[in-house]
Amino acid sequence: MTRTVSRASRFGPQKRRSSHDVIAKVLGGEILAGVHKAGSKMPAEQELLTRFKVSRTVLREVLKTLAAKGLVVSKVRVGTHVLDHVHWNYFDADVLAWKADLGFDSDFSAALAEVRRALEPAAARLAAERRTVQEIAALRESVAQMDRSRLSRQGFAEADLAFHLAIGAASGNPLFRSIAAVTEAALFAAFSLSSPTESQERHKAVVEGHRAIVDAIEAGDGEGAANAMLAIIDAGFERVSARVDEHRRRPAKAR
């Protein structure tokens, strides 16, 4: 059986976003960044209407969207309050994308790595049992693209992301594929931040690490595929952590 993967590229030209989407991103990002603290009341409706210059209907729909994502709660005659972060739905694609746009801190990068360690080795193990010839070819092409992207941080990140999405598809489990799609924005941000393109030696090692995953999957070696995937995740997390630490130590004016 052949499974195909199709998705609109998030790296190509983007269609113009509606006022609703723009305002939701701005307010959602401010909540995630702590501009509006947990437990605090959101700015008054009239203040937000003046700020964004939209209709009351649009603004109320935005607040409904933020409520559906676990960021706020609205009550009649009480107003809209920011919820504690334990209620935030990070498995909402928008919330995760907004968080990624704000940049990675050590806690968030660690949380992402923990989720990847729990899921991606399992997906690679299943892929070794269920992969198709076409899926192996797609994985090999992603590795080849990573190899060709020696001088392009974005090109490498795109190929890296395509590889991990393809692993989700090759697992044959639609939930793995869906989770990979949801975390796409965060993964791309992580891959961009931890790009090995600045070092020829590191670039080669990362490409070979991904090639080892494909070799194990093609050979039907589930345990080998899982271990190779875990090694890649851990190496990437180390690079992200080093970059986050470097950014934190850098003087504010130099950022």
Backbone as numpy.savetxt, mean C-alpha at the origin, in Angstrom:
# Nx Ny Nz CAx CAy CAz Cx Cy Cz
-6.27 -24.43 -15.84 -7.12 -23.24 -15.84 -6.23 -21.99 -15.84
-6.61 -21.01 -16.63 -5.84 -19.79 -16.73 -6.53 -18.68 -15.96
-5.81 -18.04 -15.06 -6.37 -16.92 -14.33 -5.71 -15.66 -14.86
-6.51 -14.70 -15.17 -5.96 -13.45 -15.70 -6.04 -12.37 -14.65
-5.10 -11.45 -14.72 -5.07 -10.33 -13.79 -5.25 -9.06 -14.58
-6.25 -8.30 -14.24 -6.43 -7.02 -14.92 -6.66 -5.95 -13.87
-6.06 -4.80 -14.08 -6.28 -3.69 -13.16 -5.89 -2.40 -13.85
-6.56 -1.35 -13.50 -6.19 -0.04 -14.04 -4.92 0.42 -13.35
-3.97 0.87 -14.11 -2.71 1.29 -13.51 -2.91 2.55 -12.67
-2.38 2.53 -11.47 -2.46 3.71 -10.62 -1.32 4.67 -10.91
-0.48 4.31 -11.88 0.68 5.14 -12.17 0.48 5.95 -13.45
-0.53 5.58 -14.23 -0.80 6.30 -15.47 -1.59 7.56 -15.20
-2.09 8.22 -16.29 -2.87 9.43 -16.13 -4.11 9.16 -15.27
-4.37 10.04 -14.34 -5.50 9.87 -13.45 -6.67 10.75 -13.89
-7.88 10.21 -13.83 -9.03 11.01 -14.20 -9.24 12.08 -13.14
-9.89 13.16 -13.53 -10.14 14.26 -12.62 -11.05 13.79 -11.49
-10.65 14.08 -10.26 -11.42 13.63 -9.11 -12.54 14.61 -8.79
-13.62 14.09 -8.25 -14.77 14.92 -7.88 -14.44 15.73 -6.63
-15.26 16.76 -6.38 -15.08 17.55 -5.16 -15.19 16.66 -3.93
-16.10 15.71 -3.98 -16.28 14.78 -2.86 -14.98 14.04 -2.56
-14.34 13.49 -3.60 -13.12 12.71 -3.41 -11.98 13.58 -2.89
-11.88 14.79 -3.43 -10.80 15.70 -3.01 -10.95 16.07 -1.54
-12.16 16.44 -1.14 -12.40 16.86 0.24 -12.24 15.69 1.20
-12.73 14.51 0.79 -12.57 13.33 1.64 -11.09 13.03 1.88
-10.28 13.17 0.84 -8.85 12.92 0.99 -8.20 13.95 1.91
-8.58 15.21 1.75 -7.99 16.26 2.58 -8.35 16.05 4.05
-9.64 15.89 4.33 -10.07 15.73 5.73 -9.60 14.39 6.30
-9.67 13.33 5.48 -9.18 12.04 5.94 -7.70 12.09 6.26
-6.94 12.75 5.41 -5.51 12.88 5.65 -5.21 13.68 6.90
-6.01 14.73 7.14 -5.80 15.54 8.34 -6.10 14.73 9.60
-7.12 13.89 9.54 -7.44 13.05 10.69 -6.30 12.06 10.95
-5.82 11.42 9.88 -4.73 10.45 10.04 -3.46 11.11 10.54
-3.25 12.36 10.15 -2.03 13.08 10.54 -2.14 13.68 11.94
-3.34 13.63 12.55 -3.50 14.15 13.88 -3.87 15.62 13.95
-4.18 16.22 12.80 -4.63 17.62 12.80 -5.93 17.74 13.58
-6.80 16.76 13.36 -8.04 16.66 14.13 -7.87 15.46 15.07
-7.74 15.73 16.35 -7.40 14.70 17.32 -8.58 13.78 17.63
-8.26 12.54 18.00 -9.29 11.59 18.42 -10.10 12.17 19.57
-11.42 12.09 19.46 -12.29 12.61 20.50 -12.69 14.05 20.28
-11.96 14.76 19.43 -12.28 16.17 19.20 -13.42 16.31 18.20
-14.02 17.46 18.20 -15.11 17.76 17.29 -14.55 18.31 15.99
-15.07 17.83 14.87 -14.64 18.37 13.59 -15.09 19.82 13.47
-14.42 20.61 12.63 -14.85 22.00 12.44 -16.33 22.08 12.09
-16.95 23.17 12.45 -18.38 23.36 12.21 -18.68 23.29 10.71
-19.90 22.88 10.42 -20.30 22.71 9.02 -20.07 23.98 8.22
-20.47 25.13 8.75 -20.32 26.37 8.01 -18.85 26.69 7.74
-18.00 26.37 8.70 -16.55 26.58 8.51 -16.02 25.72 7.36
-16.46 24.47 7.29 -16.02 23.58 6.22 -16.61 24.00 4.88
-17.86 24.49 4.88 -18.47 24.95 3.64 -17.71 26.16 3.09
-17.33 27.06 3.97 -16.56 28.23 3.55 -15.18 27.83 3.06
-14.58 26.89 3.73 -13.23 26.45 3.34 -13.21 25.78 1.97
-14.13 24.85 1.75 -14.07 24.05 0.52 -14.97 24.57 -0.60
-15.87 25.51 -0.27 -16.73 26.12 -1.28 -17.52 25.08 -2.07
-18.20 24.21 -1.34 -19.06 23.19 -1.94 -20.44 23.28 -1.31
-21.38 22.54 -1.86 -22.72 22.55 -1.31 -22.78 21.76 -0.01
-23.83 22.03 0.76 -24.04 21.31 2.01 -24.22 19.81 1.74
-24.85 19.49 0.62 -25.08 18.08 0.25 -23.76 17.36 0.04
-22.84 17.98 -0.69 -21.53 17.37 -0.94 -20.78 17.16 0.36
-20.78 18.18 1.22 -20.04 18.08 2.48 -20.60 16.96 3.35
-21.91 16.86 3.41 -22.51 15.82 4.25 -22.21 14.42 3.70
-22.14 14.31 2.39 -21.77 13.02 1.80 -20.32 12.67 2.13
-19.46 13.68 2.17 -18.05 13.46 2.55 -17.98 12.94 3.98
-18.72 13.55 4.88 -18.70 13.12 6.28 -19.26 11.71 6.43
-20.26 11.37 5.61 -20.78 10.00 5.62 -19.71 9.02 5.16
-18.93 9.42 4.16 -17.85 8.57 3.67 -16.80 8.35 4.75
-16.41 9.42 5.43 -15.41 9.29 6.50 -15.94 8.43 7.64
-17.25 8.54 7.91 -17.85 7.72 8.96 -17.82 6.25 8.57
-18.08 5.96 7.29 -18.08 4.57 6.82 -16.69 3.96 6.92
-15.65 4.79 6.89 -14.27 4.31 6.97 -13.78 4.26 8.42
-14.66 4.58 9.37 -14.31 4.48 10.78 -13.53 5.66 11.33
-13.49 6.77 10.57 -12.70 7.92 11.02 -13.48 8.88 11.91
-14.78 9.00 11.65 -15.59 9.93 12.43 -16.94 9.30 12.75
-17.65 9.92 13.67 -19.02 9.52 13.97 -19.85 10.80 14.08
-21.01 10.80 13.45 -21.88 11.98 13.48 -23.16 11.66 14.24
-23.57 12.59 15.10 -24.81 12.43 15.86 -25.61 13.73 15.78
-26.91 13.57 15.64 -27.79 14.72 15.57 -27.68 15.56 16.84
-27.58 16.88 16.66 -27.48 17.86 17.74 -26.20 17.73 18.57
-25.33 16.84 18.15 -24.04 16.69 18.85 -22.89 17.10 17.93
-23.01 16.75 16.66 -21.98 17.09 15.70 -21.14 15.88 15.30
-20.07 16.15 14.61 -19.19 15.09 14.11 -17.90 15.07 14.90
-17.59 13.91 15.48 -16.38 13.75 16.28 -15.43 12.74 15.64
-14.14 12.95 15.87 -13.11 12.05 15.36 -13.04 10.83 16.26
-13.03 9.65 15.66 -12.94 8.42 16.43 -11.49 8.08 16.75
-11.29 7.27 17.76 -9.96 6.78 18.10 -9.43 5.91 16.97
-8.12 5.86 16.83 -7.51 5.16 15.70 -7.84 3.66 15.67
-8.25 3.09 16.79 -8.60 1.67 16.79 -9.81 1.40 15.91
-10.57 2.43 15.59 -11.76 2.25 14.75 -11.45 2.48 13.26
-10.28 3.03 12.95 -9.96 3.35 11.57 -9.79 2.07 10.74
-10.42 2.04 9.59 -10.36 0.86 8.74 -9.18 0.96 7.77
-8.03 0.45 8.18 -6.86 0.50 7.32 -6.96 -0.46 6.14
-7.96 -1.35 6.15 -8.16 -2.20 4.99 -9.17 -1.59 4.02
-9.43 -0.32 4.22 -10.12 0.47 3.20 -9.03 1.05 2.30
-9.18 0.86 0.99 -8.13 1.26 0.06 -7.82 2.76 0.15
-8.86 3.59 0.35 -8.64 5.03 0.45 -7.86 5.39 1.70
-8.25 4.82 2.82 -7.57 5.13 4.09 -6.10 4.75 4.00
-5.83 3.59 3.44 -4.44 3.14 3.33 -3.66 4.03 2.36
-4.31 4.46 1.28 -3.65 5.35 0.32 -3.37 6.70 0.96
-4.32 7.22 1.73 -4.10 8.51 2.40 -2.96 8.41 3.38
-2.90 7.30 4.11 -1.81 7.11 5.06 -0.47 7.02 4.35
-0.44 6.31 3.24 0.81 6.19 2.47 1.26 7.55 1.95
0.31 8.37 1.52 0.65 9.70 1.01 1.26 10.59 2.08
0.89 10.34 3.34 1.44 11.14 4.44 2.89 10.78 4.74
3.31 9.60 4.29 4.66 9.14 4.57 4.65 8.07 5.65
5.73 7.32 5.69 5.83 6.20 6.62 6.54 6.62 7.90
5.97 6.20 9.02 6.71 6.31 10.27 7.10 4.89 10.68
7.88 4.75 11.73 8.40 3.43 12.11 7.28 2.48 12.51
6.26 3.00 13.21 5.17 2.13 13.64 4.37 1.61 12.46
4.08 2.48 11.51 3.28 2.06 10.36 4.04 1.09 9.47
5.32 1.35 9.24 6.11 0.45 8.40 6.24 -0.92 9.06
6.35 -0.94 10.39 6.42 -2.21 11.12 5.10 -2.96 11.02
3.98 -2.22 11.12 2.66 -2.85 11.02 2.46 -3.45 9.63
2.87 -2.73 8.60 2.74 -3.24 7.24 3.59 -4.49 7.05
4.81 -4.48 7.59 5.69 -5.64 7.46 5.10 -6.85 8.18
4.47 -6.63 9.33 3.86 -7.74 10.07 2.73 -8.38 9.27
1.91 -7.56 8.63 0.83 -8.08 7.81 1.39 -8.85 6.61
2.44 -8.30 6.00 3.04 -8.98 4.85 3.65 -10.32 5.26
4.31 -10.36 6.41 4.91 -11.62 6.88 3.83 -12.67 7.11
2.67 -12.25 7.58 1.60 -13.19 7.87 0.94 -13.72 6.60
0.89 -12.91 5.55 0.09 -13.27 4.38 0.90 -13.71 3.15
1.94 -12.96 2.81 2.59 -13.21 1.52 3.34 -14.54 1.45
4.02 -14.99 2.50 4.63 -16.33 2.41 3.58 -17.41 2.17
2.41 -17.26 2.81 1.33 -18.24 2.61 0.85 -18.21 1.17
0.75 -17.00 0.60 0.33 -16.87 -0.80 1.36 -17.53 -1.73
2.64 -17.34 -1.43 3.70 -17.95 -2.25 3.66 -19.47 -2.15
3.38 -19.97 -0.94 3.28 -21.42 -0.74 2.14 -22.00 -1.59
1.01 -21.33 -1.60 -0.12 -21.79 -2.40 0.17 -21.67 -3.89
0.88 -20.61 -4.26 1.22 -20.42 -5.67 2.06 -21.58 -6.20
2.91 -22.14 -5.34 3.73 -23.28 -5.75 2.88 -24.50 -6.08
1.69 -24.57 -5.49 0.78 -25.69 -5.76 -0.14 -25.43 -6.94
-0.48 -24.15 -7.17 -1.58 -23.85 -8.09 -1.19 -23.01 -9.30
0.06 -22.59 -9.40 0.46 -21.68 -10.46 0.19 -22.27 -11.84
-0.04 -21.39 -12.79 -0.20 -21.79 -14.19 1.06 -21.38 -14.95
1.19 -21.88 -16.15 2.33 -21.51 -16.99 2.32 -20.00 -17.25
1.13 -19.47 -17.49 1.02 -18.04 -17.77 1.41 -17.20 -16.56
1.08 -17.67 -15.37 1.42 -16.91 -14.17 2.92 -16.95 -13.90
3.56 -18.06 -14.18 5.02 -18.11 -14.06 5.66 -17.14 -15.04
5.12 -17.08 -16.24 5.65 -16.15 -17.25 5.49 -14.70 -16.80
4.34 -14.39 -16.19 4.11 -13.03 -15.71 5.08 -12.67 -14.58
5.33 -13.63 -13.69 6.28 -13.40 -12.60 7.69 -13.19 -13.13
8.07 -13.99 -14.11 9.41 -13.85 -14.70 9.55 -12.50 -15.40
8.48 -12.04 -16.04 8.54 -10.75 -16.72 8.68 -9.62 -15.70
8.01 -9.74 -14.55 8.15 -8.72 -13.51 9.58 -8.68 -12.98
10.18 -9.84 -12.80 11.57 -9.89 -12.34 12.49 -9.28 -13.40
12.23 -9.59 -14.66 13.04 -9.03 -15.75 12.93 -7.51 -15.78
11.71 -7.01 -15.54 11.51 -5.56 -15.51 12.24 -4.94 -14.33
12.26 -5.62 -13.20 13.01 -5.13 -12.05 14.50 -5.06 -12.39
14.97 -6.07 -13.10 16.38 -6.12 -13.50 16.73 -4.97 -14.44
15.77 -4.65 -15.33 16.02 -3.56 -16.29 15.94 -2.19 -15.65
15.27 -2.10 -14.52 15.05 -0.79 -13.87 16.16 -0.48 -12.89
17.38 -0.52 -13.37 18.53 -0.29 -12.47 18.63 1.16 -12.02
18.13 2.08 -12.85 18.31 3.50 -12.57 16.99 4.22 -12.32
15.91 3.49 -12.24 14.60 4.11 -12.09 13.92 3.62 -10.82
13.82 4.51 -9.84 13.17 4.16 -8.59 11.70 3.80 -8.84
10.99 4.61 -9.64 9.58 4.33 -9.88 9.41 3.08 -10.73
10.24 2.93 -11.74 10.14 1.74 -12.60 10.34 0.46 -11.80
11.30 0.49 -10.89 11.55 -0.68 -10.06 10.36 -0.94 -9.14
9.83 0.11 -8.53 8.70 -0.05 -7.62 7.47 -0.60 -8.35
7.24 -0.13 -9.56 6.10 -0.63 -10.35 6.26 -2.12 -10.63
7.46 -2.54 -11.04 7.70 -3.95 -11.33 7.60 -4.79 -10.06
8.10 -4.25 -8.95 8.03 -4.95 -7.66 6.58 -5.15 -7.25
5.78 -4.10 -7.39 4.37 -4.20 -7.05 3.65 -5.21 -7.93
3.92 -5.16 -9.25 3.29 -6.11 -10.18 3.63 -7.55 -9.79
4.86 -7.76 -9.34 5.29 -9.09 -8.91 4.45 -9.60 -7.75
4.29 -8.77 -6.72 3.58 -9.21 -5.52 2.07 -9.36 -5.78
1.51 -8.52 -6.65 0.12 -8.71 -7.02 -0.06 -10.02 -7.79
0.92 -10.34 -8.63 0.87 -11.59 -9.40 0.98 -12.81 -8.50
1.74 -12.70 -7.41 1.81 -13.80 -6.44 0.42 -14.05 -5.85
-0.28 -12.96 -5.50 -1.62 -13.09 -4.97 -2.55 -13.80 -5.95
-2.44 -13.46 -7.23 -3.27 -14.11 -8.24 -2.89 -15.57 -8.41
-1.59 -15.85 -8.40 -1.12 -17.23 -8.61 -1.47 -18.14 -7.43
-1.76 -17.55 -6.27 -2.14 -18.37 -5.13 -3.47 -19.08 -5.38
-4.26 -18.55 -6.31 -5.56 -19.15 -6.61 -6.61 -18.83 -5.57
-6.24 -18.03 -4.56 -7.17 -17.65 -3.50 -7.60 -16.21 -3.74
-8.88 -15.98 -4.06 -9.31 -14.62 -4.38 -9.15 -13.64 -3.23
-9.14 -14.12 -2.00 -8.97 -13.22 -0.87 -7.54 -12.68 -0.81
-6.56 -13.52 -1.13 -5.18 -13.03 -1.18 -5.04 -11.95 -2.24
-5.65 -12.18 -3.39 -5.57 -11.20 -4.48 -6.25 -9.90 -4.07
-7.39 -10.00 -3.40 -8.11 -8.80 -2.99 -7.33 -8.01 -1.94
-6.71 -8.73 -0.99 -5.92 -8.04 0.03 -4.74 -7.33 -0.61
-4.10 -7.98 -1.59 -2.98 -7.36 -2.28 -3.43 -6.09 -3.00
-4.62 -6.12 -3.58 -5.13 -4.95 -4.28 -5.41 -3.81 -3.31
-5.95 -4.15 -2.13 -6.27 -3.13 -1.12 -4.99 -2.46 -0.63
-3.95 -3.24 -0.42 -2.69 -2.69 0.12 -1.78 -2.15 -0.96
-2.29 -2.07 -2.19 -1.44 -1.65 -3.31 -0.75 -0.32 -3.08
-1.51 0.69 -2.64 -0.92 2.01 -2.45 0.19 1.99 -1.40
-0.04 1.28 -0.30 0.97 1.21 0.76 2.20 0.44 0.29
1.96 -0.63 -0.46 3.09 -1.40 -0.97 3.93 -0.56 -1.92
3.26 0.17 -2.82 4.02 0.99 -3.76 4.84 2.05 -3.03
4.23 2.66 -2.00 4.97 3.65 -1.21 6.17 3.02 -0.53
5.97 1.82 0.02 7.07 1.13 0.69 8.17 0.75 -0.29
7.76 0.23 -1.47 8.75 -0.17 -2.47 9.52 1.04 -3.00
8.84 2.19 -3.12 9.52 3.40 -3.58 10.50 3.89 -2.53
10.08 3.84 -1.27 10.94 4.31 -0.18 12.15 3.42 0.01
11.98 2.11 -0.22 13.06 1.16 0.05 13.75 0.69 -1.23
13.66 1.49 -2.28 14.21 1.09 -3.57 15.70 0.77 -3.47
16.12 -0.35 -4.05 17.54 -0.72 -4.01 18.33 -0.16 -5.20
17.70 0.71 -6.00 18.35 1.18 -7.23 19.55 2.07 -6.97
19.71 2.56 -5.73 20.84 3.43 -5.44 22.15 2.66 -5.29
22.04 1.34 -5.19 23.23 0.50 -5.05 23.16 -0.65 -6.05
24.16 -0.75 -6.91 24.17 -1.82 -7.91 24.18 -3.20 -7.26
24.95 -3.33 -6.19 25.04 -4.62 -5.49 23.71 -4.98 -4.83
23.08 -4.00 -4.20 21.81 -4.25 -3.54 20.72 -4.55 -4.57
20.75 -3.82 -5.67 19.78 -4.05 -6.74 19.87 -5.49 -7.24
21.07 -5.94 -7.46 21.26 -7.31 -7.95 20.75 -8.33 -6.94
21.03 -8.09 -5.65 20.61 -9.03 -4.61 19.09 -9.11 -4.52
18.41 -7.96 -4.64 16.95 -7.95 -4.55 16.33 -8.66 -5.76
16.89 -8.40 -6.94 16.38 -9.09 -8.14 16.54 -10.59 -7.99
17.70 -11.02 -7.53 17.95 -12.45 -7.37 17.03 -13.05 -6.30
16.74 -12.27 -5.27 15.83 -12.75 -4.24 14.44 -13.00 -4.79
13.95 -12.11 -5.65 12.65 -12.30 -6.28 12.69 -13.47 -7.27
13.81 -13.60 -7.96 13.94 -14.72 -8.91 13.91 -16.06 -8.16
14.46 -16.08 -6.95 14.45 -17.31 -6.15 13.02 -17.70 -5.77
12.18 -16.71 -5.54 10.77 -17.00 -5.24 10.11 -17.68 -6.43
10.34 -17.13 -7.62 9.74 -17.70 -8.83 10.27 -19.11 -9.09
11.57 -19.28 -8.90 12.17 -20.62 -9.12 11.51 -21.65 -8.22
11.31 -21.28 -6.96 10.69 -22.22 -6.02 9.23 -22.49 -6.38
8.51 -21.46 -6.78 7.11 -21.63 -7.17 7.02 -22.54 -8.40
7.87 -22.29 -9.38 7.83 -23.11 -10.60 8.19 -24.56 -10.30
9.08 -24.76 -9.33 9.49 -26.11 -8.97 8.49 -26.80 -8.06
7.45 -26.10 -7.67 6.46 -26.69 -6.76 6.95 -26.79 -5.33
7.97 -26.01 -4.98 8.55 -26.03 -3.65 7.88 -24.96 -2.79
6.78 -25.31 -2.15 6.03 -24.34 -1.38 6.80 -23.77 -0.22
7.51 -24.61 0.52 8.27 -24.14 1.67 9.40 -23.22 1.24
10.06 -23.60 0.14 11.13 -22.76 -0.37 10.61 -21.41 -0.84
9.44 -21.40 -1.48 8.84 -20.15 -1.94 8.48 -19.26 -0.76
7.91 -19.86 0.28 7.52 -19.10 1.47 8.74 -18.49 2.15
9.81 -19.28 2.29 11.03 -18.78 2.94 11.69 -17.68 2.12
11.69 -17.83 0.80 12.29 -16.82 -0.07 11.49 -15.52 0.01
10.17 -15.66 0.08 9.32 -14.47 0.20 9.57 -13.77 1.52
9.68 -14.53 2.60 9.93 -13.94 3.91 11.25 -13.19 3.93
12.26 -13.75 3.27 13.56 -13.08 3.20 13.46 -11.74 2.48
12.67 -11.69 1.41 12.49 -10.45 0.66 11.76 -9.41 1.51
10.72 -9.85 2.21 9.96 -8.92 3.06 10.85 -8.34 4.15
11.63 -9.19 4.81 12.49 -8.73 5.90 13.57 -7.77 5.39
14.14 -8.08 4.23 15.17 -7.20 3.67 14.57 -5.84 3.31
13.37 -5.85 2.76 12.70 -4.60 2.42 12.37 -3.78 3.65
11.93 -4.46 4.71 11.60 -3.76 5.94 12.85 -3.10 6.53
13.97 -3.78 6.45 15.22 -3.20 6.95 15.59 -1.93 6.17
15.37 -1.96 4.85 15.67 -0.77 4.04 14.72 0.38 4.38
13.42 0.06 4.55 12.46 1.10 4.91 12.80 1.69 6.27
13.13 0.85 7.23 13.46 1.32 8.58 14.67 2.25 8.55
15.67 1.87 7.75 16.87 2.71 7.65 16.53 4.07 7.04
15.65 4.07 6.03 15.27 5.32 5.39 14.43 6.20 6.33
13.52 5.58 7.10 12.71 6.33 8.05 13.60 6.93 9.13
14.57 6.16 9.62 15.49 6.67 10.65 16.33 7.82 10.11
16.76 7.68 8.87 17.55 8.74 8.23 16.75 10.02 8.13
15.48 9.88 7.74 14.62 11.06 7.60 14.38 11.71 8.96
14.19 10.91 10.00 13.93 11.44 11.33 15.14 12.21 11.87
16.32 11.75 11.55 17.54 12.40 12.06 17.89 13.66 11.27
17.33 13.78 10.07 17.67 14.92 9.21 17.05 16.19 9.77
17.79 17.30 9.78 17.22 18.57 10.26 15.99 18.93 9.45
15.01 19.57 10.10 13.73 19.87 9.45 13.93 20.67 8.16
14.84 21.62 8.13 15.04 22.48 6.95 15.58 21.68 5.77
16.23 20.54 6.03 16.83 19.75 4.95 15.85 18.77 4.34
14.65 18.62 4.93 13.67 17.64 4.44 12.95 18.17 3.21
